Amino acid sequence: MKTKRLHIRRFQPDDLADLFKLLSDKEVMRYLEKPYTLKRTEQFLQEAGLHKNPLIFAVEDMCGNFIGYIIYHPYDDSSYEIGWVLYKTEWRKGYAQELTEAMLCDAKQKKKNLVIECVPEQESTKRIALKNHFRFIDHIDHCDIYKLNLFS
């Protein structure tokens, strides 16, 4: 899938080094988990990115440079979860909004609602959720849950 400035694709085994660079960054992982080791990154890539039904997809800029990944997978029977993790050099470029808009279009085609989960301190994620008309629905397991009902 392509957007105006990005290319979303399935992960490949040779994405490991780029993914490790992303997931070992303390600032990138601030609201997610402790920074990953190489071993933990390999496990994550296998389980979430290289799986038959991936939970995450690689994101590249139009020059083909890996800049992060997008979370996009079934959340429940009627919804898909979305999220994004990008190199900090790519923050504040509007990429998270661009990725959200792309997944919104795809979800409409699939006739699915969208969900975003984030910790309450993730102000930038909450801003994108609210900008795109997601509504706060609950706080579960230390996460705020926002939902965009596209279909009942």
C-alpha positions in Angstrom: 0.0 0.0 0.0 1.2 3.5 -0.8 0.3 6.9 0.6 1.4 10.2 -0.8 4.8 10.0 0.9 5.1 6.5 2.3 5.2 2.8 1.3 3.6 0.2 3.6 4.8 -3.3 3.0 5.2 -6.7 4.7 8.3 -7.2 6.8 11.3 -9.2 5.4 13.9 -11.0 7.5 16.5 -8.5 6.4 14.6 -5.7 8.1 16.0 -7.0 11.5 18.8 -4.4 11.8 16.5 -1.5 11.0 13.9 -2.8 13.4 16.4 -3.3 16.1 17.7 0.3 15.7 14.1 1.5 16.1 13.1 -0.8 19.0 16.3 -0.3 21.0 15.9 3.5 21.1 15.0 4.5 24.6 13.1 7.6 23.5 11.1 5.7 20.8 10.1 3.1 23.4 9.3 5.6 26.1 5.6 4.8 26.2 5.7 1.2 24.9 8.1 -1.1 26.6 11.7 -1.3 27.8 14.0 -1.0 24.8 14.5 -4.3 23.0 17.6 -6.4 22.9 18.5 -7.9 19.5 17.2 -11.3 20.6 13.8 -9.7 21.7 13.7 -7.8 18.3 14.2 -11.1 16.4 11.4 -12.7 18.4 9.1 -9.7 17.8 9.9 -9.7 14.0 9.1 -13.4 13.8 5.9 -13.3 15.8 4.5 -9.9 14.7 6.0 -9.1 11.3 6.8 -12.3 9.5 3.8 -14.2 10.7 1.3 -15.5 8.0 -1.2 -12.9 9.3 1.1 -10.1 10.4 0.3 -7.7 13.2 2.7 -5.0 11.9 3.9 -3.7 8.5 7.1 -2.0 7.6 6.9 1.7 6.6 9.4 3.2 4.1 9.7 6.7 2.8 9.5 7.2 -1.0 13.3 6.7 -1.3 12.9 3.2 0.2 14.4 4.0 3.6 12.9 2.1 6.5 11.4 4.7 8.9 9.3 2.5 11.2 6.2 0.3 11.3 2.5 0.5 11.5 0.3 -1.7 13.7 -2.7 -2.9 11.7 -4.5 -6.1 12.6 -7.9 -7.4 13.8 -8.7 -6.2 17.3 -12.1 -7.9 17.7 -14.8 -9.1 15.3 -15.7 -5.6 14.2 -12.5 -3.6 14.5 -8.9 -3.3 13.5 -6.2 -1.9 15.8 -3.9 0.8 14.4 -0.8 2.4 15.7 2.6 3.5 14.5 6.2 3.4 15.8 8.6 5.7 13.9 12.3 6.7 14.1 12.4 9.9 16.2 14.0 11.6 13.1 10.7 11.1 11.4 8.5 12.6 14.2 6.6 15.8 13.5 6.5 15.2 9.7 2.8 14.3 9.6 3.5 10.6 8.9 1.4 9.3 11.8 -1.6 11.2 10.4 -0.9 10.0 6.9 -0.7 6.4 8.0 -3.9 6.8 10.0 -5.7 8.2 7.0 -4.5 5.2 4.8 -5.7 2.7 7.4 -9.0 4.5 7.7 -9.5 4.0 4.0 -8.6 0.4 4.2 -10.9 -0.2 7.2 -13.8 1.4 5.3 -13.2 -1.0 2.4 -13.1 -3.9 4.9 -16.2 -2.6 6.7 -14.3 -2.5 10.0 -14.1 0.0 12.8 -10.7 1.2 14.1 -9.2 1.2 17.6 -6.1 3.0 19.0 -4.6 2.0 22.3 -2.1 4.2 24.1 -1.0 5.0 27.6 -2.5 8.2 29.0 0.8 10.1 28.7 1.0 9.6 24.9 -0.4 13.1 24.0 0.6 13.0 20.3 -1.3 9.7 19.8 -4.3 11.0 21.6 -4.2 14.2 19.4 -4.3 12.1 16.2 -7.1 9.9 17.6 -9.2 12.9 18.4 -8.4 14.7 15.2 -9.7 11.7 13.3 -12.9 11.6 15.4 -12.0 8.6 17.5 -13.8 8.6 20.8 -12.4 7.6 24.2 -14.2 4.4 25.2 -12.3 2.9 28.2 -9.2 2.7 30.2 -8.0 -0.9 30.5 -4.7 -2.4 31.7 -3.1 1.1 31.9 -4.1 2.0 28.3 -6.6 4.5 27.0 -8.7 3.0 24.3 -10.1 5.1 21.5 -12.5 3.9 18.9 -13.7 5.1 15.5 -17.1 3.6 14.6 -17.2 3.4 10.9 -19.8 0.6 10.9 -22.2 -0.6 13.6 
